């Protein structure tokens, strides 16, 4: 019968040891019940076999000689009836033997010491048929047939034994003897034996359950302790993972903030150079011009001209430095627009052509990362113009594996090894590119050969760098050259 859903829920709510106790109790009780029933049955069969042998011995020794003169029609002479009655009235036999019947093999009763009216009646009995075939049949308290009405009315525990009776000279079965033995003492002994058997079975079952439960209980406690420890370690691991993620997020934010601060500082220095020393030197140039026009000696005029040239050279140098340090106006541009702006400014300043091809790029990044990309494109194109004359300049950019990949190339020979051997601006420019890329955790690769120079940069995009992940490159924007 299937277990009810509420029963399954109740069982699953128990501890492992209690679930085992319930299951083991059911299995062991059923097993021991079967074992106890089998043992009791074997004891009863053994007792019946012994009692059947004793009853068969009585019939063979005392009854079989008295039926040797059975008539051809299968009936007993009157003398045999009298001899059998006298035999069964003897005190030692009467104490154990309650009743005796003699049957013909075809089921006709030819003798009984009680219920003489049964003589001459025919009954269908499988036990008589089995005995007529040579088998000894013993039964305990199994009297349900009509011919045993007298024995049933006695209210005693009886053993019923059927045994074949043989003719002495030929050995053929001439009749079947049936004897009812008083089994009151035997029944009492069987009850005691059965009771003791069930006591032993129950005690054994309880002992086995107790031992198994103790073992499983100890294992269940160990499992519970280990499960609690594992759960606590799992919670600790989750807390550590959350803390590590928070620290990584904060470190990334700090690194990006530091990069932004560096870029802002560089821009501020450029503006300070432009608004401070350059302005003062420009005023000095104006004053020198006025002094030169005011009329002086030829020697003074020559000195002032030299000073003016020197000042102009210093102003030009400072303008170059400030232009390299000042931040371009790209605050409102996206990555694609910043790359196009760097290329267009380079085209306007050098008169060369830059082929720009952009794939999908992040829509939003931090200002520091955007300026880093702008500077990389600007410096790479400048080096290309200096060493390759701007031939075959090309800028490719796309988003791949959560990183912005830049590839700036030309078809010129380039400096040996991809850098300026003289240690001039090219070498400093490539070093600056690498420094900027490494500050953002990226990788820069510069390859130069007879077919041209390639600057390939990979800049990782963190969660802080972009929220709106990917957007098409968009149309080419107009250059905003100041």
Buried (B, 14 or more C-beta within 10 A) or exposed (E): EEEEEEEEEEEEEEBBBBBBBEEBBEEBBEEBBEBBBEBBEEBBEEBBEEBBBBBBEBBBEBBBEBBBEBEEEBBBEEEBBEBBEEBBEEEEEEEBBBBBBBBBBEBBBBBBBBBEEBBEEEBEBEBBBBBBEEEBBBBBEEBEBEBBEBBEEBEBBBBBBBBBBBBEEEEEBBBBBBBBBBBEEBBEEBEEBBEEBBEEBBEBBEEBBEEBBEEBBEEBEEBEEEEEEEEEEEEEEEEEEEEEEEEEEEEBBEBBEEBBEBBBEBBEBBBBBBEEBBEEBEEBBEEBEEBBEEEEEEEEEEEBEEBBEEBBEBBEEBBEBBEBBBBBEBEEBBBBBBBBBBBBBBBEEBEBEBEBEBBBBBBEBBBBBBBBBBBBBBBBBBBBBBBBBBBBBBBBBBBEEEBBBBBBBBBBBBBEEBBBEEEEBBBEBBEBBBEBBEBBEBBBEBBBEEBBBBBBBBBBBBEBBBEEEEBEBEEEBEBBEE
